[in-house]
Amino acid sequence: MKSRLAISAIGIPIIIAFVMYGGLPFVLALSIVGGLGSWETSRMLIYRDVFSNPKICFIFSLANIASVYYLINLSNLEDIIAVSLLFLALFSILWLSTDLLKTSNSLNKILGILCPTFYVSGLMSFAVLIADQPYGKQWLIILLLSTWAIDSGSFTIGKLIGKTPFFKKISPNKTIEGAIAGYIFGIPATISGILLLIPWEHLSYISDSTIINLSSIIIFGIFISSSSQIGDLIASLIKRKSGVKNSSGMMKAHGGVLDRIDSIELNLVVLYYFVAWMVI
Protein backbone atom coordinates (compact mmCIF):
# COMPACT_ATOMS: atom_id res chain seq x y z
CA MET A 1 0.00 0.00 0.00
CA LYS A 2 2.76 2.42 0.97
CA SER A 3 4.72 1.77 -2.22
CA ARG A 4 1.61 2.31 -4.37
CA LEU A 5 0.90 5.65 -2.69
CA ALA A 6 4.58 6.58 -2.96
CA ILE A 7 4.58 6.00 -6.73
CA SER A 8 1.48 8.19 -7.05
CA ALA A 9 3.12 10.89 -4.96
CA ILE A 10 6.14 10.88 -7.29
CA GLY A 11 4.28 10.39 -10.56
CA ILE A 12 1.50 12.97 -10.08
CA PRO A 13 3.88 16.00 -9.89
CA ILE A 14 5.70 14.83 -13.02
CA ILE A 15 2.42 14.46 -14.91
CA ILE A 16 1.23 17.86 -13.64
CA ALA A 17 4.46 19.41 -14.91
CA PHE A 18 3.77 18.11 -18.44
CA VAL A 19 0.18 19.33 -18.25
CA MET A 20 1.22 22.82 -17.17
CA TYR A 21 3.90 23.05 -19.84
CA GLY A 22 1.36 22.02 -22.46
CA GLY A 23 1.89 22.07 -26.21
CA LEU A 24 3.89 19.40 -28.01
CA PRO A 25 5.71 18.05 -24.90
CA PHE A 26 2.34 17.35 -23.27
CA VAL A 27 0.95 15.73 -26.43
CA LEU A 28 4.12 13.65 -26.84
CA ALA A 29 3.95 12.41 -23.23
CA LEU A 30 0.24 11.68 -23.58
CA SER A 31 0.85 9.83 -26.85
CA ILE A 32 3.52 7.62 -25.28
CA VAL A 33 1.28 6.79 -22.32
CA GLY A 34 -1.64 6.03 -24.65
CA GLY A 35 0.61 3.99 -26.92
CA LEU A 36 1.91 1.87 -24.05
CA GLY A 37 -1.62 1.29 -22.76
CA SER A 38 -2.70 0.14 -26.24
CA TRP A 39 0.39 -2.08 -26.51
CA GLU A 40 -0.55 -3.76 -23.22
CA THR A 41 -4.17 -4.23 -24.31
CA SER A 42 -3.00 -5.76 -27.58
CA ARG A 43 -0.82 -8.24 -25.70
CA MET A 44 -3.80 -9.25 -23.58
CA LEU A 45 -5.74 -10.07 -26.74
CA ILE A 46 -2.93 -12.37 -27.82
CA TYR A 47 -3.27 -14.18 -24.47
CA ARG A 48 -6.89 -14.83 -25.49
CA ASP A 49 -5.74 -16.28 -28.84
CA VAL A 50 -7.18 -13.27 -30.67
CA PHE A 51 -5.10 -11.76 -33.45
CA SER A 52 -3.41 -8.47 -32.60
CA ASN A 53 -0.07 -6.71 -33.02
CA PRO A 54 1.22 -4.69 -30.04
CA LYS A 55 3.74 -2.70 -32.09
CA ILE A 56 1.15 -1.61 -34.65
CA CYS A 57 -1.31 -0.70 -31.87
CA PHE A 58 1.38 1.41 -30.22
CA ILE A 59 2.11 3.27 -33.46
CA PHE A 60 -1.58 3.74 -34.28
CA SER A 61 -2.19 5.16 -30.80
CA LEU A 62 0.63 7.67 -31.21
CA ALA A 63 -0.81 8.68 -34.58
CA ASN A 64 -4.35 8.95 -33.22
CA ILE A 65 -3.51 11.34 -30.38
CA ALA A 66 -1.17 13.38 -32.59
CA SER A 67 -3.90 13.62 -35.25
CA VAL A 68 -6.42 14.95 -32.72
CA TYR A 69 -3.93 17.63 -31.66
CA TYR A 70 -3.27 18.52 -35.29
CA LEU A 71 -6.94 18.64 -36.28
CA ILE A 72 -8.18 20.84 -33.44
CA ASN A 73 -5.48 23.36 -34.27
CA LEU A 74 -6.62 23.51 -37.89
CA SER A 75 -10.39 23.38 -37.63
CA ASN A 76 -13.46 23.93 -35.46
CA LEU A 77 -14.48 20.29 -35.55
CA GLU A 78 -14.04 19.52 -31.85
CA ASP A 79 -17.62 18.31 -31.39
CA ILE A 80 -17.37 15.92 -34.35
CA ILE A 81 -13.97 14.69 -33.19
CA ALA A 82 -15.25 14.13 -29.64
CA VAL A 83 -18.33 12.18 -30.76
CA SER A 84 -16.25 10.06 -33.15
CA LEU A 85 -13.65 9.25 -30.49
CA LEU A 86 -16.34 8.37 -27.95
CA PHE A 87 -18.15 6.07 -30.39
CA LEU A 88 -14.93 4.27 -31.35
CA ALA A 89 -13.86 3.94 -27.71
CA LEU A 90 -17.22 2.57 -26.54
CA PHE A 91 -17.36 0.12 -29.43
CA SER A 92 -13.81 -0.99 -28.59
CA ILE A 93 -14.71 -1.51 -24.93
CA LEU A 94 -17.73 -3.61 -25.92
CA TRP A 95 -15.66 -5.75 -28.27
CA LEU A 96 -12.76 -6.18 -25.86
CA SER A 97 -14.94 -7.07 -22.87
CA THR A 98 -17.34 -9.51 -24.58
CA ASP A 99 -17.34 -12.27 -27.17
CA LEU A 100 -20.54 -11.15 -28.84
CA LEU A 101 -19.00 -9.28 -31.74
CA LYS A 102 -16.49 -11.89 -32.87
CA THR A 103 -18.12 -12.99 -36.09
CA SER A 104 -15.36 -13.66 -38.60
CA ASN A 105 -11.63 -14.17 -38.68
CA SER A 106 -11.02 -11.36 -41.16
CA LEU A 107 -13.07 -8.91 -39.08
CA ASN A 108 -11.27 -10.01 -35.91
CA LYS A 109 -7.90 -9.20 -37.46
CA ILE A 110 -9.03 -5.64 -38.15
CA LEU A 111 -10.68 -5.19 -34.76
CA GLY A 112 -7.70 -6.80 -33.04
CA ILE A 113 -5.69 -3.77 -34.13
CA LEU A 114 -8.29 -1.00 -33.93
CA CYS A 115 -9.96 -1.85 -30.62
CA PRO A 116 -6.82 -1.81 -28.40
CA THR A 117 -5.89 1.43 -30.17
CA PHE A 118 -9.15 3.30 -29.64
CA TYR A 119 -9.96 1.85 -26.22
CA VAL A 120 -6.92 3.63 -24.80
CA SER A 121 -5.89 6.41 -27.17
CA GLY A 122 -9.49 7.25 -28.11
CA LEU A 123 -10.28 8.04 -24.49
CA MET A 124 -6.89 9.60 -23.73
CA SER A 125 -7.33 11.95 -26.71
CA PHE A 126 -10.02 13.76 -24.71
CA ALA A 127 -7.15 15.25 -22.68
CA VAL A 128 -6.08 17.11 -25.83
CA LEU A 129 -9.62 18.39 -26.34
CA ILE A 130 -9.84 19.53 -22.71
CA ALA A 131 -6.47 21.28 -22.87
CA ASP A 132 -7.82 23.35 -25.77
CA GLN A 133 -10.67 24.73 -23.61
CA PRO A 134 -10.46 27.86 -21.40
CA TYR A 135 -8.59 26.93 -18.20
CA GLY A 136 -7.96 23.54 -19.81
CA LYS A 137 -4.73 22.92 -17.92
CA GLN A 138 -6.42 23.68 -14.61
CA TRP A 139 -9.28 21.31 -15.42
CA LEU A 140 -6.83 18.52 -16.21
CA ILE A 141 -5.01 19.06 -12.92
CA ILE A 142 -8.34 18.93 -11.08
CA LEU A 143 -9.08 15.65 -12.83
CA LEU A 144 -5.72 14.14 -11.92
CA LEU A 145 -5.97 15.14 -8.26
CA SER A 146 -9.60 14.00 -8.00
CA THR A 147 -8.85 10.62 -9.59
CA TRP A 148 -5.83 10.17 -7.33
CA ALA A 149 -8.04 10.92 -4.30
CA ILE A 150 -10.70 8.46 -5.49
CA ASP A 151 -8.18 5.68 -6.17
CA SER A 152 -6.23 6.26 -2.98
CA GLY A 153 -9.35 6.48 -0.83
CA SER A 154 -11.01 3.37 -2.25
CA PHE A 155 -7.77 1.36 -2.21
CA THR A 156 -6.76 2.36 1.33
CA ILE A 157 -10.17 1.98 2.97
CA GLY A 158 -10.83 -1.19 1.01
CA LYS A 159 -7.62 -2.70 2.33
CA LEU A 160 -8.24 -1.57 5.92
CA ILE A 161 -11.92 -2.30 6.49
CA GLY A 162 -13.28 -3.68 3.21
CA LYS A 163 -15.25 -6.91 3.75
CA THR A 164 -18.20 -6.86 1.35
CA PRO A 165 -17.31 -7.98 -2.20
CA PHE A 166 -18.15 -5.58 -5.01
CA PHE A 167 -18.45 -7.15 -8.50
CA LYS A 168 -16.56 -10.18 -7.21
CA LYS A 169 -16.56 -11.98 -10.57
CA ILE A 170 -14.85 -9.02 -12.25
CA SER A 171 -12.50 -7.83 -9.52
CA PRO A 172 -12.37 -10.03 -6.38
CA ASN A 173 -10.38 -7.52 -4.32
CA LYS A 174 -12.82 -4.63 -4.70
CA THR A 175 -15.29 -4.03 -1.88
CA ILE A 176 -18.38 -1.92 -1.33
CA GLU A 177 -16.62 -0.16 1.53
CA GLY A 178 -13.80 0.81 -0.81
CA ALA A 179 -16.25 2.01 -3.47
CA ILE A 180 -18.08 4.22 -0.95
CA ALA A 181 -14.74 5.61 0.20
CA GLY A 182 -14.03 6.60 -3.40
CA TYR A 183 -17.02 8.94 -3.25
CA ILE A 184 -16.15 10.22 0.22
CA PHE A 185 -12.64 11.15 -0.89
CA GLY A 186 -13.39 12.04 -4.50
CA ILE A 187 -16.31 14.46 -4.21
CA PRO A 188 -14.62 16.86 -1.73
CA ALA A 189 -11.39 16.70 -3.75
CA THR A 190 -13.25 17.61 -6.95
CA ILE A 191 -15.18 20.46 -5.34
CA SER A 192 -12.07 21.86 -3.66
CA GLY A 193 -10.03 21.67 -6.86
CA ILE A 194 -12.65 23.51 -8.90
CA LEU A 195 -13.19 26.25 -6.31
CA LEU A 196 -9.44 26.76 -5.90
CA LEU A 197 -8.29 26.59 -9.53
CA ILE A 198 -11.21 27.87 -11.64
CA PRO A 199 -12.31 31.53 -11.24
CA TRP A 200 -15.91 31.71 -10.03
CA GLU A 201 -16.81 34.35 -12.63
CA HIS A 202 -15.90 31.79 -15.29
CA LEU A 203 -18.06 29.12 -13.66
CA SER A 204 -20.94 31.55 -13.23
CA TYR A 205 -21.03 32.43 -16.90
CA ILE A 206 -24.57 32.06 -18.24
CA SER A 207 -24.81 30.18 -21.52
CA ASP A 208 -28.14 29.02 -22.95
CA SER A 209 -29.80 29.50 -19.55
CA THR A 210 -27.25 27.24 -17.83
CA ILE A 211 -25.73 28.53 -14.60
CA ILE A 212 -22.96 26.64 -12.83
CA ASN A 213 -23.54 26.56 -9.09
CA LEU A 214 -22.34 24.49 -6.17
CA SER A 215 -24.95 21.78 -6.75
CA SER A 216 -23.72 21.38 -10.35
CA ILE A 217 -20.18 20.93 -9.08
CA ILE A 218 -21.30 18.35 -6.51
CA ILE A 219 -23.13 16.39 -9.21
CA PHE A 220 -20.00 16.56 -11.35
CA GLY A 221 -18.00 15.18 -8.41
CA ILE A 222 -20.43 12.27 -8.14
CA PHE A 223 -20.12 11.54 -11.88
CA ILE A 224 -16.31 11.69 -11.72
CA SER A 225 -16.23 9.36 -8.71
CA SER A 226 -18.52 6.93 -10.55
CA SER A 227 -16.75 6.98 -13.91
CA SER A 228 -13.38 6.53 -12.21
CA GLN A 229 -14.51 3.27 -10.64
CA ILE A 230 -16.34 2.13 -13.78
CA GLY A 231 -13.15 2.67 -15.79
CA ASP A 232 -11.24 0.55 -13.30
CA LEU A 233 -13.86 -2.22 -13.53
CA ILE A 234 -13.77 -2.19 -17.35
CA ALA A 235 -10.01 -2.71 -17.32
CA SER A 236 -10.41 -5.44 -14.68
CA LEU A 237 -12.97 -7.22 -16.88
CA ILE A 238 -10.65 -7.13 -19.90
CA LYS A 239 -7.76 -8.42 -17.78
CA ARG A 240 -9.92 -11.20 -16.29
CA LYS A 241 -10.98 -12.36 -19.76
CA SER A 242 -7.28 -12.45 -20.67
CA GLY A 243 -6.37 -14.43 -17.57
CA VAL A 244 -3.98 -11.83 -16.15
CA LYS A 245 -3.91 -9.85 -12.92
CA ASN A 246 -2.05 -6.82 -14.29
CA SER A 247 -1.96 -5.34 -17.77
CA SER A 248 1.81 -5.93 -17.83
CA GLY A 249 4.85 -6.05 -15.57
CA MET A 250 6.22 -2.79 -16.95
CA MET A 251 6.09 -1.17 -13.50
CA LYS A 252 7.13 -4.32 -11.65
CA ALA A 253 4.85 -4.98 -8.66
CA HIS A 254 2.66 -2.03 -9.59
CA GLY A 255 1.48 -3.56 -12.85
CA GLY A 256 1.43 -1.78 -16.17
CA VAL A 257 0.55 1.58 -17.64
CA LEU A 258 -3.10 0.62 -18.18
CA ASP A 259 -3.35 -0.27 -14.48
CA ARG A 260 -2.40 3.31 -13.67
CA ILE A 261 -4.60 5.11 -16.19
CA ASP A 262 -7.75 2.96 -16.28
CA SER A 263 -9.51 5.23 -13.78
CA ILE A 264 -8.56 8.38 -15.68
CA GLU A 265 -9.80 7.39 -19.13
CA LEU A 266 -13.58 7.66 -18.67
CA ASN A 267 -13.09 10.65 -16.38
CA LEU A 268 -11.62 12.55 -19.32
CA VAL A 269 -14.85 12.06 -21.27
CA VAL A 270 -17.01 13.17 -18.32
CA LEU A 271 -14.82 16.21 -17.75
CA TYR A 272 -14.79 17.21 -21.42
CA TYR A 273 -18.57 17.26 -21.72
CA PHE A 274 -18.96 19.03 -18.39
CA VAL A 275 -16.57 21.75 -19.50
CA ALA A 276 -17.88 21.97 -23.07
CA TRP A 277 -21.60 21.84 -22.26
CA MET A 278 -21.91 23.31 -18.77
CA VAL A 279 -19.08 25.79 -18.44
CA ILE A 280 -18.27 27.16 -21.90
Phi, psi and chi 1 to 4 in degrees:
 res  aa     phi    psi   chi1   chi2   chi3   chi4
   1 MET       -  -45.6 -175.9 -173.1  -60.2      -
   2 LYS   -62.6  -41.5  -69.2 -179.1  179.7  179.1
   3 SER   -67.6  -36.1   57.9      -      -      -
   4 ARG   -64.6  -44.9  174.7  170.4  175.5  154.7
   5 LEU   -66.7  -34.8  -65.1  176.5      -      -
   6 ALA   -64.7  -42.2      -      -      -      -
   7 ILE   -62.9  -40.1  -80.2 -166.9      -      -
   8 SER   -63.7  -41.7  -63.6      -      -      -
   9 ALA   -63.7  -31.8      -      -      -      -
  10 ILE   -83.2  -42.7  -64.4  170.8      -      -
  11 GLY   -71.8  -39.0      -      -      -      -
  12 ILE   -58.0  -48.1  -71.6  -71.4      -      -
  13 PRO   -60.4  -35.9  -24.7   35.7      -      -
  14 ILE   -65.6  -44.2  -64.5  173.9      -      -
  15 ILE   -63.6  -43.1  -63.5  170.0      -      -
  16 ILE   -60.6  -37.2  -71.8  176.3      -      -
  17 ALA   -62.3  -42.9      -      -      -      -
  18 PHE   -64.7  -39.8  -85.7  105.0      -      -
  19 VAL   -62.2  -46.6  170.8      -      -      -
  20 MET   -67.7  -33.6  -70.2  -54.6  -62.0      -
  21 TYR   -69.3  -41.3 -166.3   88.1      -      -
  22 GLY    69.3 -164.5      -      -      -      -
  23 GLY    62.4 -150.3      -      -      -      -
  24 LEU   -62.4  -39.9  -74.6  174.6      -      -
  25 PRO   -58.8  -40.6  -27.2   36.8      -      -
  26 PHE   -64.3  -46.1  166.9   66.6      -      -
  27 VAL   -64.0  -39.8  174.2      -      -      -
  28 LEU   -62.9  -46.6  178.6   59.6      -      -
  29 ALA   -62.4  -42.9      -      -      -      -
  30 LEU   -63.0  -40.6 -174.0   70.5      -      -
  31 SER   -63.9  -41.2  -61.6      -      -      -
  32 ILE   -65.4  -44.1  -67.2  172.9      -      -
  33 VAL   -61.7  -47.0  170.5      -      -      -
  34 GLY   -62.4  -40.2      -      -      -      -
  35 GLY   -63.0  -42.2      -      -      -      -
  36 LEU   -67.8  -38.1  -69.7  173.4      -      -
  37 GLY   -63.6  -40.3      -      -      -      -
  38 SER   -67.8  -38.8  -63.2      -      -      -
  39 TRP   -59.2  -44.6  179.6   80.9      -      -
  40 GLU   -65.2  -41.7  -68.7  174.1  -15.9      -
  41 THR   -63.9  -39.1  -53.2      -      -      -
  42 SER   -61.9  -42.4  175.5      -      -      -
  43 ARG   -62.8  -36.2  -71.4  178.3   74.8 -114.7
  44 MET   -66.8  -32.0  -73.6 -168.6  -75.1      -
  45 LEU   -65.2  -39.1  -80.5 -177.9      -      -
  46 ILE   -62.2  -37.3  -65.1  173.7      -      -
  47 TYR   -61.4  -25.3  -63.6  152.7      -      -
  48 ARG   -92.8   10.2  -68.7  159.6   61.8  177.5
  49 ASP    61.6   33.6  -66.0  -36.5      -      -
  50 VAL  -107.9  135.1  176.7      -      -      -
  51 PHE   -61.7  134.4  173.3   83.0      -      -
  52 SER  -163.6  170.8 -168.3      -      -      -
  53 ASN  -142.3  102.8 -172.1  -51.0      -      -
  54 PRO   -55.5  -39.6  -26.1   35.7      -      -
  55 LYS   -66.2  -41.8  -67.3  179.7 -179.7  178.3
  56 ILE   -67.0  -40.5  -66.8  177.3      -      -
  57 CYS   -61.5  -39.8  -70.5      -      -      -
  58 PHE   -61.4  -47.6  178.0   83.4      -      -
  59 ILE   -65.4  -43.5  -66.2  170.5      -      -
  60 PHE   -62.2  -36.9  -83.2   18.2      -      -
  61 SER   -66.7  -43.2  -69.0      -      -      -
  62 LEU   -57.3  -47.1  -68.1  177.8      -      -
  63 ALA   -64.5  -38.0      -      -      -      -
  64 ASN   -64.0  -50.1  179.0   52.2      -      -
  65 ILE   -66.4  -40.2  -64.9  175.0      -      -
  66 ALA   -63.9  -37.7      -      -      -      -
  67 SER   -65.3  -40.2  -63.6      -      -      -
  68 VAL   -61.7  -44.7  171.4      -      -      -
  69 TYR   -61.2  -41.5  176.2   72.6      -      -
  70 TYR   -67.7  -43.3  178.8   74.7      -      -
  71 LEU   -68.9  -40.0  -72.7  172.7      -      -
  72 ILE   -72.9  -17.0   64.0  173.2      -      -
  73 ASN   -88.3   -8.1  -78.4  -77.2      -      -
  74 LEU  -111.9  -15.6  -74.5 -178.0      -      -
  75 SER  -145.9  175.7   64.0      -      -      -
  76 ASN  -110.1   45.1  -65.2  -44.1      -      -
  77 LEU  -104.7   27.6  -60.1  175.7      -      -
  78 GLU   -58.5  -42.1  -75.0 -166.7    7.0      -
  79 ASP   -62.4  -43.8  -70.3  -18.4      -      -
  80 ILE   -65.7  -42.6  -64.1  175.2      -      -
  81 ILE   -61.1  -45.6  -66.3  170.4      -      -
  82 ALA   -62.2  -46.2      -      -      -      -
  83 VAL   -63.8  -41.6  170.6      -      -      -
  84 SER   -63.4  -45.3  -60.0      -      -      -
  85 LEU   -63.3  -41.6  -71.5  171.6      -      -
  86 LEU   -65.3  -43.5 -177.7   57.0      -      -
  87 PHE   -60.5  -47.7  171.6   78.7      -      -
  88 LEU   -64.1  -38.9  -70.0  168.6      -      -
  89 ALA   -67.5  -44.6      -      -      -      -
  90 LEU   -65.8  -41.0  -68.1  178.0      -      -
  91 PHE   -61.2  -42.4  176.9   87.2      -      -
  92 SER   -63.4  -41.6  -62.1      -      -      -
  93 ILE   -61.7  -44.4  -70.7  170.7      -      -
  94 LEU   -60.6  -44.6 -179.6   62.2      -      -
  95 TRP   -68.6  -40.6 -171.5   82.5      -      -
  96 LEU   -70.7  -30.5  -71.6  165.7      -      -
  97 SER   -98.8   -2.3   58.3      -      -      -
  98 THR  -135.2  175.0   69.1      -      -      -
  99 ASP  -112.6    9.1  -63.7  -45.6      -      -
 100 LEU   -70.8  -29.6  -62.7  176.8      -      -
 101 LEU   -98.1    5.8  -59.4  177.1      -      -
 102 LYS   -86.4   93.8  -62.7  178.3 -179.1  178.8
 103 THR  -107.4  -29.8   56.0      -      -      -
 104 SER  -149.8  153.2   70.6      -      -      -
 105 ASN   -63.8  -40.9  -71.0  -28.1      -      -
 106 SER   -66.0  -40.1   57.0      -      -      -
 107 LEU   -66.8  -39.8 -179.7   60.0      -      -
 108 ASN   -59.5  -37.7  -77.9  -16.0      -      -
 109 LYS   -65.5  -35.2  -71.0 -177.3  178.5 -179.4
 110 ILE   -72.4  -48.2  -62.9  172.9      -      -
 111 LEU   -67.9  -28.2  -64.5  178.7      -      -
 112 GLY   -66.1  -18.0      -      -      -      -
 113 ILE   -97.6  -45.6  -62.2  -64.7      -      -
 114 LEU   -73.4  -39.1  -64.5 -178.0      -      -
 115 CYS   -68.3  -45.2  -72.4      -      -      -
 116 PRO   -60.5  -32.7  -24.5   35.7      -      -
 117 THR   -65.9  -52.7  -62.4      -      -      -
 118 PHE   -83.0  -21.8  -74.2  108.0      -      -
 119 TYR   -60.0  -43.7  161.0   49.6      -      -
 120 VAL   -93.1  -59.2 -176.9      -      -      -
 121 SER   -71.0  -28.0   70.2      -      -      -
 122 GLY   -62.5  -42.7      -      -      -      -
 123 LEU   -75.8  -40.1  -65.8  174.9      -      -
 124 MET   -65.9  -25.1  -65.3  -61.7  -73.8      -
 125 SER   -63.9  -21.1  -67.6      -      -      -
 126 PHE   -63.7  -21.8  -83.7   86.7      -      -
 127 ALA   -64.4  -35.8      -      -      -      -
 128 VAL   -67.3  -40.9 -180.0      -      -      -
 129 LEU   -66.1  -39.6  -64.1  172.4      -      -
 130 ILE   -66.5  -42.8  -66.0  166.5      -      -
 131 ALA   -60.0  -24.8      -      -      -      -
 132 ASP   -82.5   -7.1 -165.9   52.9      -      -
 133 GLN   -86.6  160.9  -56.0  -68.8  -29.4      -
 134 PRO   -56.1  133.7  -26.4   35.1      -      -
 135 TYR    58.3   30.4  -61.4  100.1      -      -
 136 GLY   -59.4  -41.4      -      -      -      -
 137 LYS   -63.4  -41.9  -66.0  176.9 -180.0  178.8
 138 GLN   -64.1  -40.0  -72.6   85.0  -16.0      -
 139 TRP   -63.1  -40.0  -77.6  114.4      -      -
 140 LEU   -66.0  -38.1  -73.7  172.0      -      -
 141 ILE   -65.1  -41.7  -70.0  172.2      -      -
 142 ILE   -58.1  -43.6  -68.8  166.3      -      -
 143 LEU   -61.8  -45.9  177.1   74.6      -      -
 144 LEU   -62.1  -46.4  -71.1  169.3      -      -
 145 LEU   -67.1  -39.2  -64.6  177.6      -      -
 146 SER   -65.2  -45.4  -62.7      -      -      -
 147 THR   -64.5  -39.4  -54.6      -      -      -
 148 TRP   -62.1  -41.2 -179.0   72.7      -      -
 149 ALA   -65.4  -41.8      -      -      -      -
 150 ILE   -62.9  -50.1  -64.3  162.6      -      -
 151 ASP   -62.5  -46.3  -78.3   -8.1      -      -
 152 SER   -65.3  -43.0  -60.7      -      -      -
 153 GLY   -64.2  -47.5      -      -      -      -
 154 SER   -68.3  -38.2   59.0      -      -      -
 155 PHE   -68.0  -47.8  177.5   78.4      -      -
 156 THR   -66.0  -51.1  -56.2      -      -      -
 157 ILE   -66.2  -37.9  -59.7  -58.2      -      -
 158 GLY   -60.6  -40.0      -      -      -      -
 159 LYS   -69.7  -38.0  -77.8  -73.4 -174.0 -177.5
 160 LEU   -78.2  -47.1  -67.2  175.4      -      -
 161 ILE  -129.6    1.2   63.2  171.3      -      -
 162 GLY   -67.0  125.7      -      -      -      -
 163 LYS  -131.3  -26.3  -65.3 -179.3  179.8  179.7
 164 THR   -94.7  116.3  -48.4      -      -      -
 165 PRO   -59.9  146.0  -22.7   34.3      -      -
 166 PHE  -131.0  109.5 -174.2   55.0      -      -
 167 PHE    54.1   56.9  -68.7  104.1      -      -
 168 LYS   -58.0  -37.2 -173.6  175.6 -178.6  179.7
 169 LYS   -68.9  -25.2  -68.9 -176.1  178.2 -179.6
 170 ILE   -91.5  -48.2  -62.1  176.7      -      -
 171 SER  -142.0   94.3 -175.3      -      -      -
 172 PRO   -58.8  -27.0  -21.0   32.0      -      -
 173 ASN   -84.6  -11.4  -65.3  -34.3      -      -
 174 LYS   -82.4  141.1  -71.3 -177.7  174.3   55.7
 175 THR  -126.7  160.6   62.9      -      -      -
 176 ILE   -64.6  -37.8  -69.0  177.5      -      -
 177 GLU   -60.9  -41.3  -67.4   83.5   -3.2      -
 178 GLY   -66.6  -39.3      -      -      -      -
 179 ALA   -63.9  -42.9      -      -      -      -
 180 ILE   -63.0  -40.2  -66.9  172.2      -      -
 181 ALA   -61.5  -32.9      -      -      -      -
 182 GLY   -58.4  -39.7      -      -      -      -
 183 TYR   -71.4  -41.3  -71.8   92.8      -      -
 184 ILE   -63.1  -37.2  -65.9  173.2      -      -
 185 PHE   -85.4  -38.1  -79.4   75.7      -      -
 186 GLY   -74.2  -41.6      -      -      -      -
 187 ILE   -64.4  -49.4  -65.8  172.2      -      -
 188 PRO   -61.3  -37.2  -22.7   34.2      -      -
 189 ALA   -63.8  -40.8      -      -      -      -
 190 THR   -66.7  -46.5  -57.2      -      -      -
 191 ILE   -61.6  -46.7  -65.1  170.8      -      -
 192 SER   -61.8  -43.8  -59.2      -      -      -
 193 GLY   -61.5  -43.4      -      -      -      -
 194 ILE   -65.7  -46.1  -68.9  174.3      -      -
 195 LEU   -66.8  -28.9  -64.0  179.9      -      -
 196 LEU   -85.4  -34.5  -72.9  171.7      -      -
 197 LEU  -105.9  -19.2  -64.5  178.6      -      -
 198 ILE  -110.4  122.6  -51.9  -62.8      -      -
 199 PRO   -57.4  136.4  -22.9   33.4      -      -
 200 TRP   -64.0  -32.7 -173.9 -108.0      -      -
 201 GLU   -64.0  -28.2   58.0  -90.1   19.1      -
 202 HIS   -73.0  -42.3  178.6   67.4      -      -
 203 LEU   -66.5  -32.3  -67.3  173.4      -      -
 204 SER   -83.9    1.0  -58.0      -      -      -
 205 TYR   -60.5  130.4  178.2   73.1      -      -
 206 ILE   -91.5  123.7  -58.5  175.5      -      -
 207 SER  -138.1  117.3  174.7      -      -      -
 208 ASP    54.1   44.5  -62.8  -31.7      -      -
 209 SER    66.5   18.1  -59.2      -      -      -
 210 THR  -102.7  125.2  -61.2      -      -      -
 211 ILE  -120.5  125.3  -56.1  176.3      -      -
 212 ILE   -79.6  125.1  -60.8  -60.6      -      -
 213 ASN  -132.8 -176.2   50.5   35.6      -      -
 214 LEU   -62.7  -36.1 -172.3   56.8      -      -
 215 SER   -64.8  -36.5   61.4      -      -      -
 216 SER   -63.3  -39.9  -57.6      -      -      -
 217 ILE   -68.2  -37.8  -64.0  173.1      -      -
 218 ILE   -64.8  -43.9  -67.1  172.9      -      -
 219 ILE   -60.9  -41.1  -67.8  171.6      -      -
 220 PHE   -60.9  -41.2  172.4   64.5      -      -
 221 GLY   -61.6  -36.9      -      -      -      -
 222 ILE   -66.7  -43.5  -66.2  172.0      -      -
 223 PHE   -63.3  -42.9  -87.8  100.4      -      -
 224 ILE   -62.9  -43.4  -77.0  -69.7      -      -
 225 SER   -64.2  -34.3  -61.1      -      -      -
 226 SER   -73.2  -49.8  -60.1      -      -      -
 227 SER   -65.3  -31.0   60.6      -      -      -
 228 SER   -61.3  -45.1  178.6      -      -      -
 229 GLN   -76.1  -31.6  -60.2 -170.1   58.1      -
 230 ILE   -65.6  -42.8  -68.1  171.2      -      -
 231 GLY   -59.3  -40.0      -      -      -      -
 232 ASP   -65.2  -40.6 -171.8   30.2      -      -
 233 LEU   -67.6  -37.4  -74.3  170.2      -      -
 234 ILE   -61.3  -46.8  -71.0  171.3      -      -
 235 ALA   -62.9  -39.2      -      -      -      -
 236 SER   -62.9  -39.5  -65.6      -      -      -
 237 LEU   -63.6  -44.1  177.4   57.4      -      -
 238 ILE   -63.7  -41.4  -65.1  171.7      -      -
 239 LYS   -65.8  -40.4  -73.7 -175.8  -73.5 -173.7
 240 ARG   -64.4  -40.5  177.8  160.1  -72.9  -87.5
 241 LYS   -66.2  -23.6  -70.8 -174.3   71.9   66.2
 242 SER   -92.1   -6.9  -56.2      -      -      -
 243 GLY    75.7   27.6      -      -      -      -
 244 VAL  -125.2  153.9  -63.3      -      -      -
 245 LYS   -86.4  -40.9 -179.5  179.9  179.2 -179.0
 246 ASN  -119.6  156.7  -63.1  -41.1      -      -
 247 SER   -66.3  -27.7   58.4      -      -      -
 248 SER  -169.3 -179.7   77.0      -      -      -
 249 GLY  -106.6   23.1      -      -      -      -
 250 MET   -58.6  -34.3 -166.3  173.9  -62.6      -
 251 MET  -109.6   33.8  -59.3  176.3   69.6      -
 252 LYS    56.2 -123.7  -56.3  -61.0 -179.1 -178.2
 253 ALA   -68.9  -12.4      -      -      -      -
 254 HIS   -95.8   10.1  -57.1  -80.8      -      -
 255 GLY    83.2 -148.0      -      -      -      -
 256 GLY  -114.9 -172.6      -      -      -      -
 257 VAL   -64.4  -43.8  171.1      -      -      -
 258 LEU   -59.9  -34.3 -175.5   61.2      -      -
 259 ASP   -63.7  -24.3  -64.1  -45.9      -      -
 260 ARG   -94.6  -19.3  -56.6  -83.5   71.8   83.4
 261 ILE  -113.1   -3.1   64.9  172.6      -      -
 262 ASP   -60.8  -31.2   53.0   12.1      -      -
 263 SER   -78.6  -21.2  -61.8      -      -      -
 264 ILE   -82.3  -32.5  -64.8  175.0      -      -
 265 GLU   -57.1  -56.6  -67.6 -178.9  -55.9      -
 266 LEU   -67.4  -30.5  -76.7 -177.5      -      -
 267 ASN   -60.2  -34.0  -80.0   -3.0      -      -
 268 LEU   -63.2  -38.1  -72.3  168.0      -      -
 269 VAL   -67.4  -47.0  178.3      -      -      -
 270 VAL   -59.9  -44.7  173.0      -      -      -
 271 LEU   -64.3  -42.9  175.4   58.2      -      -
 272 TYR   -58.8  -47.9  171.4   74.8      -      -
 273 TYR   -72.8  -28.4  -78.1  108.5      -      -
 274 PHE   -65.3  -45.8  177.3   76.0      -      -
 275 VAL   -67.6  -45.2  173.1      -      -      -
 276 ALA   -72.5  -36.2      -      -      -      -
 277 TRP   -94.9  -37.6  -72.3   -1.4      -      -
 278 MET   -97.3  -31.2  -63.2  -69.7  -71.7      -
 279 VAL  -101.7  -43.5  179.6      -      -      -
 280 ILE   -73.9      -  -58.9  -55.0      -      -
